[in-house]
Amino acid sequence: MTDTTVQHASRRGIWGWMFFDWAAQPFFTVVTTFIFGPYFVSRMASDPAAGQAAWGYGIAAAGFAIAILSPVLGSIADQTGPRKPWIGFFAAVKIFSLCMLWFAAPGSSLFWVVFFFSLASVAAEFSTVFNDSMMPRLVPKAEIGRISNIAWGLGYLGGMIVLIFVVAFMAASPETGRTIIGAAPVFGLDPVLGEDARATGPLSAAWYLIFILPMFLFTPDGMKGIPIRAAVRAGLAELASTIGEVRRRSGILRFLIARMIYQDGVAALLALGGVFAAAMFGWSITEIGIFGIILNVVAIFGCLVASRLDTALGSKHVVVTSLVMLIIATLGVVSTGPGFTLFGALPLPGADSGGLFGTPAEKAYILYGLLIGLAFGPVQASSRSYLARSVTAAEAGRYFGIYALAGRATSFLAPFMVATVTALTNSPRLGMAMILLFLLGGLAVLWPTPYPADKVRDN
């Protein structure tokens, strides 16, 4: 079916759309993974295991809310037409919630910190649903994989820039009061009070506010549809029919089931990988930040390579290869500890050479992290392009809502299992090992899934 509403965007409009990822990524980089999350676990909570459990439950709660509401909102947005008003509303919620993280001082209520972090996560995901659903109307289907991976790589570049700024100018040692470059933290931040980590919330909010503007100004939006009340009724009715329709589109159905499984593992690995390293090696904010910078540099390279492979080989091949790499890397991560890797089959000298990442075990952990960095961008960007190639622009909102559902329907399960196994065994290592079940299960379902190019014609 040809969608007559499609009007391919100008170069400026495409770049405006891609800058959404640039704007959004610092939240995930410096708040969720590398700076604020480890601060929450290592300094706000009574002990690392309790902190990892609380953080995991917060991620699980956000995932549950996203799973319930994303398909509904996506279907309603298809009826109302424009996506930008929805993005603007949830951007306001995200910005407010991130600013509230400034008040997460040591000794503060863990509940309220997790609440605002979860609210920011929900708003970030809903904004992404509507932004992603704009993709089929921007470029021909043959170009979707390329712009999706480039946009994802652009996001990692933005996240890396913010992370470098935090590590060099904000994150200071509580003992010396100096950052890694020997300077006092900017804005008079006090590392003893955790202000260097707490400030990442408002910093990410300001970055997001500034850099989503090109999308609002230059990227074409859908034509105005029906009023909101009628859209709610029509959207809910259409969602019910879409669910039945998905069952008849076997390729999309199998892909969504696979993504529902493997995305749980990917999300948990990204959210908890830095936390796990902080607990195991006692890394400082500076060390975790540098680890994040290394991963982001590698991730940018991975996305640029994947942008070409996606066009040449197809989205499915990129996703499968990325999952294999993530499985190998996760095995390496959970098999490594002070003095060993590969579950002790390869003993490592325990002596600390001094400086950053001073032990051989820490260096082994970084090597596994490089593999994660290469794969975690393409697995998500090419999953997005797989679906965008499989649907028309007119149905993109509801299908990307279901796509978010597939990514979040059980997204509480992986962090819940990590948190619960960690709490029951008091072993973060055993908790993190649960992620492998999701990566392996998703790969098994995805393997026989057909490639979508011959299913939907270019618009």
ZABA-604963 format. One record per residue (C-alpha): x, y, z. Coordinates in steps of 0.001 Angstrom, whole numbers. Example, Ala and Ser with C-alpha at 12.3 -4.5 7.8 and 13.67 -1.06 7.14 Angstrom:
<recs>
REC       X       Y       Z
REC   12300   -4500    7800
REC   13670   -1060    7140
</recs>
This chain:
<recs>
REC       X       Y       Z
REC       0       0       0
REC    1278    3478    -881
REC     916    6170    1719
REC      32    9413     -42
REC     778   11522    3036
REC    4518   10913    2751
REC    6632   13950    1878
REC   10316   13149    2131
REC   12160   15722    4209
REC   14851   18156    3196
REC   18409   17649    4373
REC   17812   20218    7123
REC   14680   18376    8219
REC   16516   15044    8375
REC   19333   16541   10440
REC   16758   18117   12732
REC   15233   14682   13294
REC   18636   13082   13893
REC   19495   15769   16443
REC   16765   14378   18684
REC   19097   11464   19492
REC   21930   13951   20109
REC   19649   15800   22547
REC   18283   12726   24311
REC   21386   10562   24810
REC   23142   12439   27682
REC   20311   11421   30025
REC   21095    7762   29396
REC   24871    8287   29388
REC   25536   10471   32430
REC   22382    9937   34508
REC   21278    6343   33970
REC   24568    4572   33331
REC   27872    6221   34170
REC   27560    9059   36700
REC   24317    9483   38619
REC   23372    5792   38726
REC   26694    4646   40231
REC   26565    7619   42653
REC   23106    6490   43763
REC   24309    2925   44324
REC   27662    3619   45958
REC   26913    6713   48055
REC   23177    7181   48594
REC   22263    3592   49449
REC   23319    1828   52634
REC   25337    -753   50648
REC   25950   -1514   46940
REC   23643   -4551   46845
REC   20733   -2540   48289
REC   21506     312   45897
REC   21599   -1956   42854
REC   18300   -3521   43925
REC   16585    -120   44381
REC   17916    1173   41070
REC   16774   -2003   39328
REC   13284   -1728   40786
REC   13086    1885   39600
REC   13987     850   36057
REC   11426   -1958   36273
REC    8652     431   37382
REC    9395    2785   34493
REC    9382    -102   32050
REC    5994   -1284   33275
REC    4428    2169   32758
REC    5976    2452   29293
REC    4709    -988   28291
REC    1127    -179   29285
REC     837    3287   27732
REC    3085    3385   24644
REC     756    1501   22252
REC   -2226    3563   23402
REC    -438    6875   22912
REC     987    5788   19563
REC   -2456    4878   18228
REC   -3947    8156   19462
REC   -1085   10096   17848
REC   -1839    8441   14486
REC   -5350    9922   14729
REC   -4346   13412   15867
REC   -1611   13569   13208
REC    1289   15759   14417
REC    3871   14199   16714
REC    5600   17370   17908
REC    2948   18388   20508
REC    3331   14985   22163
REC    7125   15253   22123
REC    6902   18746   23613
REC    4655   17654   26478
REC    6837   14741   27506
REC    9969   16844   27064
REC    8603   19202   29736
REC    7985   16268   32101
REC   11475   14891   31482
REC   13184   18254   32007
REC   11358   18872   35298
REC   12120   15374   36614
REC   15803   15651   35752
REC   16068   18984   37545
REC   14648   17344   40679
REC   17635   14960   40795
REC   19712   17886   42038
REC   18126   17332   45452
REC   19426   13738   45693
REC   21910   14474   48465
REC   23448   11657   50535
REC   20915   10642   53158
REC   17929   11767   51088
REC   14913    9531   50540
REC   15734    6851   48004
REC   12057    6632   47089
REC   11742   10161   45738
REC   15019    9962   43856
REC   13954    6719   42171
REC   10495    8207   41518
REC   11815   11213   39585
REC   14393    9108   37763
REC   11635    6679   36718
REC    9373    9554   35643
REC   12178   10984   33497
REC   12717    7535   31965
REC    9027    7206   31094
REC    8908   10669   29511
REC   12120    9992   27574
REC   10726    6772   26124
REC    7381    8286   25138
REC    9171   11153   23367
REC   11270    8585   21519
REC    8175    6662   20388
REC    6772    9751   18685
REC   10124   10799   17241
REC   10783    7318   15831
REC    7313    7195   14265
REC    8237   10240   12143
REC   11010    8267   10408
REC    9021    6530    7597
REC    7915    9898    6184
REC   11403   11452    6134
REC   13364    9308    3659
REC   12828    6384    1258
REC   12873    2985    2926
REC   16250    2154    1396
REC   17765    5035    3382
REC   16097    4301    6731
REC   18817    2021    8094
REC   21498    4554    7241
REC   19869    7551    8935
REC   18784    5461   11923
REC   22333    4296   12647
REC   23864    7712   11948
REC   21332    9312   14311
REC   22176    6752   16980
REC   25881    7416   16511
REC   25214   11143   16704
REC   23461   10493   20004
REC   26504    8722   21390
REC   28682   11605   20275
REC   26459   14032   22190
REC   26492   11760   25226
REC   30261   11465   25058
REC   30740   15240   24879
REC   28613   15737   27981
REC   30379   12865   29749
REC   33816   14325   28963
REC   32679   17678   30347
REC   31417   16018   33529
REC   34601   13992   34053
REC   36981   16854   33260
REC   35201   19765   34913
REC   32610   18454   37386
REC   33461   15014   38804
REC   36022   15531   41563
REC   37612   13298   44167
REC   35982   13813   47589
REC   39469   13500   49122
REC   41280   16087   46978
REC   38391   18183   45697
REC   39974   18156   42232
REC   38864   16757   38886
REC   40984   14482   36707
REC   42635   17534   35088
REC   43542   18929   38506
REC   40954   21703   38486
REC   38328   22602   41039
REC   34796   21596   39951
REC   32918   24234   37990
REC   30033   26130   39576
REC   31565   25531   43016
REC   30230   21960   43151
REC   31088   20066   46341
REC   31998   16417   45656
REC   31663   15533   49341
REC   27940   16297   49051
REC   27697   14473   45712
REC   26927   17708   43894
REC   29116   16723   40949
REC   26909   13683   40278
REC   23639   15383   41231
REC   24271   18198   38753
REC   24114   15742   35842
REC   20319   15844   36099
REC   19924   19605   35423
REC   22820   19482   32928
REC   21102   16756   30881
REC   17836   18688   31076
REC   19434   21867   29685
REC   21172   19955   26886
REC   17889   18275   25920
REC   15973   21556   25912
REC   18473   23250   23592
REC   19071   20484   21078
REC   15526   19272   20449
REC   14790   22695   18944
REC   16117   21814   15424
REC   13587   18978   15227
REC   10747   21326   16181
REC   11918   24013   13746
REC   12944   22075   10640
REC   11565   18500   10609
REC    8196   18091    8829
REC    5367   16735   10954
REC    2183   14865   10108
REC    -907   16709    8919
REC   -3502   17673   11507
REC   -5992   14895   12150
REC   -9123   14667   14250
REC   -9685   16382   17649
REC   -8170   14769   20721
REC  -11394   13340   22202
REC  -12368   11663   18973
REC   -8733   10606   18503
REC   -8748    8808   21842
REC  -11822    6794   20881
REC  -10553    6080   17372
REC   -7034    5337   18579
REC   -8184    2799   21153
REC  -10374    1091   18560
REC   -7535    1072   16046
REC   -5117    -325   18628
REC   -7374   -3326   19150
REC   -7540   -3952   15400
REC   -3781   -3417   15052
REC   -3049   -6092   17634
REC   -5149   -8501   15577
REC   -3422   -7298   12412
REC      31   -7933   13878
REC    -911  -11534   14490
REC   -1458  -11925   10736
REC    1831  -10247    9814
REC    4004  -13129   10944
REC    7369  -11534   10183
REC    6631   -8410   12221
REC    5098  -10489   15007
REC    8146  -12717   15323
REC   10477   -9717   15231
REC    8498   -7943   17966
REC    8569  -11041   20180
REC   12321  -11377   19662
REC   12861   -7707   20453
REC   10678   -7975   23533
REC   13114  -10557   24851
REC   16516   -9269   23754
REC   15804   -5595   24408
REC   15188   -6457   28069
REC   18721   -7769   28254
REC   20222   -4866   26312
REC   18470   -2260   28471
REC   19470   -3969   31716
REC   23075   -4292   30553
REC   23263    -583   29687
REC   21546     553   32878
REC   23422   -1700   35289
REC   26847   -2225   33658
REC   28401     862   35230
REC   26727     124   38556
REC   28145   -3415   38500
REC   31678   -2144   37825
REC   31394     419   40616
REC   30380   -2267   43087
REC   32991   -4815   41983
REC   36080   -2634   41574
REC   35204     358   43716
REC   35572    2679   40739
REC   35273    6395   41380
REC   33000    8671   39376
REC   36061    9656   37345
REC   36922    6059   36440
REC   33339    5210   35565
REC   33153    8363   33469
REC   36305    7486   31525
REC   34957    3974   30997
REC   31814    5571   29583
REC   33836    7805   27273
REC   35698    4772   25920
REC   32415    2940   25278
REC   30884    5943   23531
REC   33878    6399   21224
REC   33613    2759   20217
REC   29821    3036   19907
REC   30090    5918   17442
REC   32418    3823   15275
REC   30063     829   15571
REC   27058    2869   14429
REC   28915    4346   11466
REC   29958     879   10304
REC   26440    -454   10904
REC   24917    2389    8856
REC   26658     933    5796
REC   26060   -2720    6687
REC   22360   -2090    7320
REC   21969    -706    3798
REC   24094   -3422    2181
REC   23030   -6512    4145
REC   19791   -5576    5885
REC   18686   -4715    9390
REC   18274   -8279   10581
REC   21893   -9221    9855
REC   23131   -6236   11857
REC   20889   -7090   14824
REC   21900  -10777   14876
REC   25616   -9960   14714
REC   25243   -7373   17468
REC   23433   -9830   19734
REC   26188  -12411   19336
REC   28751   -9786   20310
REC   26699   -8737   23357
REC   26374  -12341   24530
REC   30146  -12843   24337
REC   30775   -9542   26105
REC   28260  -10215   28894
REC   29806  -13613   29525
REC   33143  -11880   29847
REC   31798   -9212   32201
REC   30123  -11604   34643
REC   33105  -13975   34530
REC   35536  -11257   35650
REC   36416  -10225   39175
REC   39417   -9078   41182
REC   42259  -11430   40210
REC   40502  -13498   37516
REC   38451  -13655   34339
REC   36599  -16420   32478
REC   35219  -17678   35809
REC   38713  -18243   37146
REC   39977  -20268   34183
REC   42348  -17383   33505
REC   43869  -16094   36750
REC   45111  -12515   36624
REC   47747  -10877   38801
REC   46066   -8978   41584
REC   48684   -6270   41983
REC   47493   -2723   41351
REC   49880    -826   39068
REC   48453    2460   40310
REC   46469    5040   38431
REC   43236    4446   36578
REC   42113     846   35992
REC   45245    -348   37724
REC   44588   -4093   37976
REC   44625   -6627   35107
REC   41028   -7577   35955
REC   39899   -4012   35402
REC   41669   -3919   32055
REC   39948   -7201   31076
REC   36606   -5659   32042
REC   37330   -2711   29740
REC   38092   -5074   26842
REC   34700   -6721   27258
REC   33214   -3259   27502
REC   34670   -2378   24099
REC   32711   -5252   22584
REC   29559   -3952   24244
REC   30306    -499   22873
REC   30580   -1818   19319
REC   27262   -3652   19508
REC   24772   -1829   21706
REC   24197    1049   19284
REC   23637   -1011   16112
REC   21376   -3543   17860
REC   18975    -736   18745
REC   19332    1453   15649
REC   18883   -1432   13231
REC   15943   -2774   15226
REC   14328     629   14731
REC   15058     583   10991
REC   13728   -2999   10671
REC   10293   -1888   11814
REC   10348    1408    9895
REC   10976    -565    6697
REC    8096   -2901    7530
REC    5291    -337    7919
REC    3843    2674    6114
REC    4023    6237    7393
REC     269    6289    8101
REC     492    3356   10510
REC    3889    4210   12006
REC    2560    5716   15256
REC     586    2672   16321
REC    3280     240   15180
REC    6031    2141   16939
REC    3797    2194   20002
REC    3631   -1589   19803
REC    7371   -1577   19125
REC    7843     286   22409
REC    5515   -2235   24037
REC    7661   -5044   22658
REC   10722   -3312   24062
REC    9074   -2642   27404
REC    6292   -5192   27934
REC    8616   -7288   30026
REC   11335   -4676   30469
REC   10700   -4743   34183
REC   11563   -8455   34142
REC   15308   -8282   33410
REC   16120   -5567   35995
REC   13655   -7242   38382
REC   15483  -10558   38016
REC   18879   -8855   38341
REC   17693   -6963   41428
REC   15985   -9971   43018
REC   18837  -12443   42433
REC   21278   -9815   43714
REC   19167   -9240   46828
REC   18638  -12952   47532
REC   22240  -14025   46989
REC   23984  -10752   47910
REC   25964  -11357   44707
REC   25840   -8655   41995
REC   27660  -11107   39707
REC   24886  -13700   39829
REC   22345  -10947   39356
REC   24046   -9638   36217
REC   24264  -13174   34799
REC   20464  -13137   34385
REC   20921  -10776   31440
REC   22337  -13638   29373
REC   18991  -15436   29435
REC   17328  -12535   27637
REC   20040  -12036   25017
REC   20144  -15746   24159
REC   16354  -16092   24099
REC   15895  -13096   21822
REC   18546  -14342   19414
REC   16870  -17758   19225
REC   13517  -16219   18275
REC   15009  -13700   15835
REC   17152  -16176   13911
REC   14401  -17522   11567
REC   12628  -14147   11226
REC   12381  -12994    7572
REC   13980   -9786    6349
REC   11297   -7090    5755
REC   12448   -5545    2466
REC   10241   -7780     299
REC    7217   -7317    2535
REC    6548   -3578    2205
REC    7112   -1454    -863
REC    8955    1819    -684
REC    6639    4815    -384
</recs>
